[in-house]
Amino acid sequence: MAKGLGKGINAFFPGMEEEIDEAAIQEIPINECRPNPYQPRKTFHADAIEELKESILQYGIIQPLIVRKSIKGYEIVVGERRFRAAKEAGLETVPVVVKELSDEKMMELALLENLQREDLTPIEEAHAYANLMNELHITQEVLSQRLGKSRSHIANIVRLLSLPDQVIAYINNGELSMGHGRALLGLKDKSKLLPFVNKIRQEKLNVRQVEQLIVQLNSKAPKKKQKSKKDIFLQERETILRDRLGTAVTIQRGKRKGKIEIEFYTDDDLERIIETLET
């Protein structure tokens, strides 16, 4: 039988490991378990499930699942991958620890479990952040404090959801990276976005190449024009500001003066940017 719930679980519930002993672990029919309705991860890789299944067949389930009682059986809070592998292994029962949890805590735990293991795609992570903020009515700042993630990271991830569905799908399946997505957000003429994405995929352009081409497209410069050192300098400063502020930033230099454009989407987003500039 399992002896604990793993190193990461104390991040969810401080002191939980100390509270749980053998008496707290019970066996329940596997067909009474249902996935967490707030599970942010939508894709479970077959190879990983198969590998875990073989481990379960040999050693059993080392760590019990955390579940909560529902009207129809139990909802899995932590351990859906173990649950899926156990089903593949043909187990009739699984070890669990039953906890009384709110929907809010269910959402947080499902997200935290996956973030700790880095199992989420950028899009799954973005949806999880957006859902938490919407359901809990909290800001990016509050969410960053609760999850231990920087506010700029959360802002950059969530902004990916403003891309067209097709581009989101490419990021979700790994054809495009998060870096590609962030660069594409800076393209001013959105009518050029999907054709440009096709070019990225066909020519397998890296993020740096995409950023350079977007600078050219935004300034309507000829594609074959050799970039000057000054353009590269400004581009690097745009990247620094974009990472710092978590939004699209454009720097333009004129003959006598320059201009910095910072994009925002909502009043809260504007307030966040102002607070970041003040720190």
N, C-alpha and C positions, 0 to 999 in steps of 0.2 A: 504494500500500500504506500501511497505517497507520503512523504515526510514534510512537505512544505509547498509553497506556491511560487517559488522562484524569487530571484533577486529583484525583479522589476515590480512585483506586486505592492511593495511598501510605498512606491511612488503614488499608487492609486489610493490606498488606505493605510496611513501610518499606523503601525502596530498590528496590522492584520495577522502577520505571520505569528506573532506572539499569542494572539487570541485563538488560533486554530490548533487543535490537537487531533489525535486519531478519532476521537468521539464526534468531532464536527464533520468528518468526511463520511458521506453515505453513498451507497450505490443506487442508482435509479435506472429504469429502463431507457435505453437510448432513443426509443421511438417516442418518448415523452419530452425530449429536448427539441427546442426550435432555435434557429439562429437569432442573434440579436437584431431586432428590427432597425437599430441605429448603426449597424456595422458599416463603416465607411469603405472597407475594402470589398470590391465587387468581383475581383479576379483572384482565384486561388489556383496557383500553378500545379498542374497535375504531377509533375516530377517531385515537387516538394511534399505533396500529399502522399505519394507512393513511398517516398523515403521514410516519412513519419509512420506510415502504416507498417512497414517492415520492422521499424523500431518497436512499435506497439506489440506486434506479434511476438517479438523476441523478449521484450522486457516489461510489457504492460504499459499503462499510462502512469508515468512518473509523477506528474503534477495534476491534481484534480481540476476540473472545470469549476468556474464560479458561475452560479446561476441564480435567478430569482424566480419565485413561484409566480405563475400566471394562472389565468382562468383555465387554460388548457395546457396543463403540464408545466414545463419550465422553459424560461428564455435564457439563452447563453449570454453571459456578460463578458467573460474572458475565457478563451480556449476554443473558438470555433474551428480552428485548424485541427486541433486534437479530435474534436467531435467528428469532423469529416473523415479524418484518417481512421478513426475507430469504426465508423460505419463501413468504410472500405475493407477493414480487417474482419468484419462480421461480428463484432462484439454486440452482445445483447444488453449489457449494462455499462455505465461509465461512473467513475468516482466524481463526486461533486461536493462543493460547499455551497449551501443555500444562504443567500444574503437578501436582506430587505433593502431595495435600492429604488430611488426615484428615476423617472425617465431622464432627468438632467444628468444624474450620475452615470446612468447607462451609456449615454452619449459620450461623456468624457472618458469613461473607462475604455470603451471600444476604440476611440481615437488614440488614447495614450498607449494602449497595448500595441497597436500597429506602428505608431511613431517610434516607439522604443526599438522595434525590430526593423524599422525602415522598410516595411512591407508595402506601403502605399505608393501608388503612382502620384505624380504631382497633381493630377486632376482629381483623384480620389481625396487627396489631402486638402485641396482647395474646396471641394464640396463639403468636406467634414468641417472645416473652419467656418464656411458660410452658414452651414446648418446650425452649428453651435451658436454663432452670433445671432442668427435669426430666432432660434428657439429660446435661447436664454436671455435675449434682449441685452446683449453686452457689446462693448466696443472692442476694436482690435487691441487696444491697450490692455483692457482687462483680460482678454483671452490670452494675450502674450504672457501676462503675469501668471495666469493659472496653469498654462502649459509649459512654461519655461522656454518659450520661443521668442525670438526678437520680433518686435512689431513690424519692422521692415520685411522680415521673412514672410510673415503672415500676409502682409499687404501685397507683396510681389506674387505670392502663390494665388491668392484670391483673384487678382486681376486677370489671371489666365482665363477665368470663366467668361470674360468679356470678348474673347476671341470667337470666331465662327465655329459652329458645331463640328465641321469637318476638321478644322485645325485642332480643336480640343481632342477629337478622336485620334489624330495622329500622335499627339503628345501622350495620350493615355495608353496607346499600344506600343510606344517606344520609338516610333519612326522619327519623331522630333523630340528634342530634349526641352526641359524647362527653360534653358538658356535661349533656345530658338524662340520659344513662345514669348519670353520677355522682350527679346529683340523685336519681334513682329509687332508687339504693342506700340512700338515707336513709329511705325509706318503711318504717315499722315494720310495718304490717299488709300482709303480702305478698298477701293475698287481694284487696286493692284495686288491685294493681299493674297487671294487664292492662286492667281497665276504665279506669283512669287513663291508661294509655298510649293507649288509643283516643281518649280525650278530648283528649290532647295533639295527636294526629295530625289529628283532625277540626277542632279550633279553632286549629291551628297555633300553639300556645303556645310562647313562647321560654323559655330556660333560667331566667331570673329569675322569670317567672310560675310555672313549675313548682316552683321552690324555695319560693316563697311559699305555694303550695297544699299542698305537702307539710308545711310547718310547721303549717298548719291541720288537715290530716288527722291528723298525729301527736298534736296536742293536742285533737283531736275538737272543734275550734271550728267554729261555723257558717260555711259557705262564703262567705256574704255579709257576714260581720262585718268591719268596717273594722279593719285591723291598726293597732296602736298603734306609736308611735315606739320604744318599749322592745322590742317584738317584732322590729322591723327591726334594731335594734342587736344583739340577741342572734343573730339570723340571720347578720348580717355576721361576727360573731365565730366562729360555727360554720363558716362558709366559710373563714375564715383558718386555723382549726385543722385543718379537713379537708384543705386544700391542704398544710399543713405536715406533717401526720401520715400522709397518704395513706390515710385510712380514715374511716368515718362517725363524726361527732361530734354529740352533742346537748347543748345547754345549757338547763337549767331553772332558773328563778328562783322561789323561794318567798317567803313574807312576811318571814322572818328570814335565810334562807340559800339558797344556790343549789347546783346540782349539775351536773357535767360528766360525760357518759357517752361513753367512747371504745370503739369496737368493735374486736375483733381476731378472727382466724380460726384461727390456728395458734400453736404455741409460738414459732416463728420470727418470725411476724408480731408477736407481743407483744414479743419481744426487740427487734425493729426499732423499734417505737414507743417503748420505753423508752430506746433509744440516741438516738433523735431528740430526746426530751425532755431528755436530759442534755447535748446539744450546744448 
